[in-house]
Amino acid sequence: MHRTPKRGQIQAKLSTMPPQRSQATVYLNAYKMMLEKERLEQELEKLEARRHQIQQRLAILNSQIIAEEDVTYQQVNTDVEDNKPKFNTLTLEY
């Protein structure tokens, strides 16, 4: 089973290299941040696409539920009408 970490602030990926103060390090850090930014933007696009799919499915389900409710309502009304006697009852006293 796959466990998901606690949802909170997204932490930056850690590096095993000790920090060094050089121009190469600055460029490397900028490159890593750019990659992380692209990854997060792609993840956000995927989430938005999934959200759109879910909203479409919910709209379809809502329309189907309304249609089923209409059919059920009509069935109940016809059942009530069918239960009424179709002849008149006369009471005779002796």
BELQUIMO-V495063 format. One record per backbone hydrogen bond with DSSP energy under -0.5 kcal/mol. CO is the residue of the C=O (numbers start at 1). NH is the residue of the N-H. Records with the same first field share a line. If there is no record, write none. Layout:
CO=NH ; NH
This chain:
1=3
6=8
20=22
22=26
23=27
24=28
25=29
26=30
27=31
28=32
29=33
30=34
31=35
32=36
33=37
34=38
35=39
36=40
37=41
38=42
39=43
40=44
41=45
42=46
43=47
44=48
45=49
46=50
47=51
48=52
49=53
50=54
51=55
52=56
53=57
54=58
55=59
56=60
57=61
58=62
59=63
60=64
61=65
62=66
63=67
64=68
65=69
66=70
67=71
68=72
69=73
70=74
71=75
72=76
73=77
74=78
75=79
76=80
77=81
78=82
79=83
80=84
81=84
90=92
